[in-house]
Amino acid sequence: MAVLSFAQWIRAAATVFGVSMLPVLELKAAIPLGLAMGLPLWETFLIALIGSSLPVPFILLFLRPLFRWLRRFPVFARMVDWVEKRTHKKAKSVLRFQEWSLLGLFLFVGIPLPTTGVWTGSAIASLLDLRILWAFPVILLGNAMAGLLMLGLGIIII
């Protein structure tokens, strides 16, 4: 593995950080990208983990108020209804049994599949009124598990 110059490292780290914050891609795409760009394993993992975790508190705190505000405008009401319906559909896999909801949320976020991750997991927690103090650490732990799984896959593939 080639040693990156400082400018190359900054560019690669910023790219990994930015990609990890994007919905759907998150750290599932950022970790293989960082490894392919030549970033060291644990630096890639930590940068992607921090970047993908950054949106979580904002989604948990502000998604419901944002949706209430958007519903006032007919042009956005249908979109909000669609997102809520889709999120509730995803939530059925998480919340088969209410008392196991945090374990389901952890697994939902932690298994790196398309449309799972911190964005959808945070939306599920927010729209289903899971307590933020419980949901936040569970989402972060699930995100770390997904990151470690992607790191393992990245080592094997790259």
ABEGO torsion letter per residue (X at the ends): XBBBBAAAAAAAAAAAAAAAABBGAEAAAAAAAAAAAGBBAAAAAAAAAAAAAAAAAAAAAAAAAAAAAAAABAAAAAAAAAAAAAAAAAAAAAAABAAAAAAAAAAAAABBBBGBEAAAAAAAAAAAGBBAAAAAAAAAAAAAAAAAAAAAAAAAAX
